[in-house]
Structure formats: structure tokens, C-alpha cells
Amino acid sequence: MCDYDWPGNIRELINLVERLVVTNQTGTVEALDMPEELLDLNPPNTSDTGLPLRKVLENAERSAIRAALIAHKTTRLAAKALGVSQATVVQKMKRWEQSD
């Protein structure tokens, strides 16, 4: 949510929160409850055009790990949801911090 541009400003945020509260049946808002444009689930591939395969895969891993962390809140639960070890998630996040 922090990376979203919020073109509608605070009104858009208020409307989103109201819609999530009204439509949510479980009592807990999950990442998949968010609108697609907010999660950027299907970003256009133009940003990856011309990148080496290694970089494209790294970008995909970052997106998947970020979404899992938003949905599950902890690295342990995110790793379980992704089917990898917690150590793998933590190592990748540390490597990304060093390269940024």
C-alpha cells in the first residue's frame, strides 16, 4: 500500500478501507482482498524488457516475497506460504538490501 501512488488521495484510501470492511467475510483483510492495481499483481512486462533472465527472476521473487509478507506479516509464515525456508526469504531480503 505504501508504494501505491494514490491518485485519488485520501478519499481513495477511505473508499478502499470502507469497501474492504464491507465486503470482507473473514474479519481479516488479506493481500488478495486488495484491488489488483494496488498489489500490482500483473505488472506490464515493459519494465522487464531487455533485462537478463537473472534480473527478471529476481524481480519476480521480490514481488512474490513482498506480497507474501504483506499477507502473512512474518518471514516464517511468508516462507511457508511460498514453499521455501525462512532462511531463504531472509537471505534474499538481505541480499536485496545490500544491492539497493
C-alpha positions in Angstrom: 0.0 0.0 0.0 2.9 2.3 0.7 4.2 2.0 -2.9 0.9 2.9 -4.5 0.6 6.4 -6.0 -2.9 7.1 -4.5 -4.1 9.3 -7.4 -7.4 9.9 -5.6 -5.5 10.9 -2.4 -7.2 10.3 1.0 -10.6 9.8 -0.5 -9.4 6.8 -2.5 -7.8 5.3 0.7 -11.0 5.9 2.7 -13.1 4.3 -0.1 -10.8 1.3 -0.2 -10.9 0.7 3.5 -14.7 1.0 3.6 -15.0 -1.4 0.7 -12.7 -3.9 2.3 -14.6 -3.7 5.6 -18.0 -4.2 4.0 -17.0 -7.0 1.5 -14.7 -9.0 3.8 -16.3 -12.0 5.2 -13.5 -13.4 7.3 -12.8 -10.5 9.5 -9.2 -10.3 8.3 -8.1 -8.4 5.3 -5.6 -10.4 3.2 -3.4 -9.3 0.4 -5.6 -10.9 -2.2 -8.5 -8.8 -1.0 -6.8 -5.7 -2.3 -7.5 -4.4 -5.8 -5.2 -5.7 -8.5 -3.8 -2.2 -9.3 -2.8 -1.7 -5.7 -1.0 -5.0 -5.5 0.5 -4.8 -9.0 -0.2 -8.5 -9.4 0.0 -8.3 -13.2 2.5 -5.5 -13.9 3.2 -4.8 -17.5 6.3 -6.6 -18.8 7.7 -3.4 -20.4 9.8 -2.8 -17.3 11.5 -6.2 -17.7 12.1 -5.9 -21.5 15.7 -6.3 -22.3 16.7 -7.4 -18.8 18.8 -10.5 -18.3 16.8 -13.5 -17.2 18.5 -13.4 -13.8 17.2 -9.9 -13.2 13.7 -10.8 -14.4 13.6 -13.7 -11.9 14.9 -11.6 -9.1 12.1 -9.0 -9.8 9.5 -11.8 -9.7 10.9 -13.2 -6.5 10.9 -9.7 -4.9 7.2 -9.2 -5.9 6.2 -12.7 -4.6 8.1 -12.2 -1.3 6.7 -8.7 -0.8 3.1 -9.9 -1.4 3.6 -12.9 1.0 5.0 -10.6 3.7 2.1 -8.2 3.3 -0.4 -11.1 3.5 1.3 -13.1 6.3 3.2 -10.4 8.3 6.2 -12.6 9.3 9.0 -14.1 7.4 8.2 -17.5 8.8 4.6 -17.5 7.6 5.5 -15.9 4.3 8.1 -18.6 3.7 5.6 -21.3 4.5 3.1 -19.8 2.1 5.8 -19.6 -0.7 7.0 -23.2 0.0 10.6 -22.2 0.9 12.5 -22.0 4.1 12.5 -18.9 6.3 16.3 -18.7 5.8 15.8 -18.4 2.1 13.4 -15.5 2.5 15.7 -13.7 4.9 18.8 -14.3 2.8 17.1 -12.9 -0.3 15.9 -9.8 1.6 19.4 -9.2 3.0 20.9 -9.5 -0.5 18.4 -7.0 -1.9 19.2 -4.6 0.9 22.9 -4.7 0.1 22.3 -4.3 -3.7 20.0 -1.3 -3.3 
